[in-house]
């Protein structure tokens, strides 16, 4: 009985070490899968960008059947410029709405609450 009790700390230590090794092995496998998946997604994004270039070339070639090629290329470039300007303007407005990243409404509410606690003015939401 005493021999079994004496072996318990060693057995527990070995069990914990094996569990830690199992966790390490599992995490390495998962991180490897995440890395491979991220690489494949990046590759897919690059292929999609190439496809976009091919589609734009197809649009230019299709338009060159009804107008000179240089004019078709300028027309496609102008459409892309308009789309880029619109997306940029929307992105700029969205970005400026979040700057500075300070919760001003929450701060104002806290200030009103503090004034109400001190007995100055009205409480927020009242």
N, C-alpha and C positions, 0 to 999 in steps of 0.2 A: 504494500500500500504506500509506504514512504517512497519507494523507488518510483512509483507512478506519479506521485505528487512532485517529486524532484524533477521529473521529465516534463511536466506541464509547461514551465517557462520556455524550455527549448522548443517544444512542439508549437507553442503559440508563436514564438519568434519565427520559426520556419514557415508556419502558415501565413503570417503577415508578409514575410519576404516573398513567398510564392504569389500571394495576392498582388503585391506591388509589381512584380514582374509581369503578371497577367495584365494588369492595368497598362503598364508601359507598352507591352506588345500590342494590345488592343488600340491604344492611342497612336502608336506608330502606323499601324495599318490604316486607321481612319484618316490621319493626316496625309498619308501617301495617297489615299483615294481622293481626298479633297484637292491635293495638288494636281493630280492627273486630271480630275474633272475641271479644275480651273484652267489648266492648259488647253484642254479640248474646247472649252467655251471660248477662250481667247482665239484659238484657231478658227472656230466657227465664225467669230466676229470678223476676222480678217478676210475669210472667204466671202462673207456677206458684203464687205466693203468692195471687194473685187467685183462681185456680182452687180453692185450698184453702178460701178464704172461701166460695166458691159451694158447695162440697161440704158444708161445715159448715152452711150455711143450708139445704141440701137435707135434711140429717140432722134438723135442727130441725123443718122443715116435715113431714117424714115422721113424726116422733115426735108432732107436734101432732095427727095423725089419731087417735091412741089416748090422748092426754092433753092437758091444757090447754097452749097455746103457751108460756106463761111457764115451766111446769114442764119442757117439752121443752128450752127454752133453758138452764135451770139444769142439767139433766141433762147436756147436751153440754158446758157450761162445766165441770162437775165432772169429767167424764172427761178433758177437756183439762188441767185443773189436776193431776189425778193423774199423767197422762203427763209433764207438765212437772216435777213434783216428783221423779218417778223418774229422769228424764233428768238433772235438776240434781244429784241425789244421786250418781248414777254419775259424772257429770262432775267433781264436787267431789272424790270419792275418787280418781279418776284423776289429777286435778291435784295433790292432796296427795301422792300417791305419787311424783311427780316433783320435789317441792320439798324441800329445796333442790337445784338442779341440779348437784350435786357427785358425782363418781364415787366414792362412799364405799367400795365393795367393792374397786375398783382401788387406792385409797389404802391401805386396810388390807393388801392383798396386797403392795404396794410396801414398806410398813413392815416386814412379816414378812420380805421378801426382804433388806431392809437389815440387819435383826437377824441373819439367817442369815449374811450376808456378814461382819458384825462378829463372828460366832461366838456370838451370844446367841439361844437358842431354836431352833426348827425352821424350815426353809425352807417357803414357801407350797407347798401341794400335796403335802407329805410327811406 
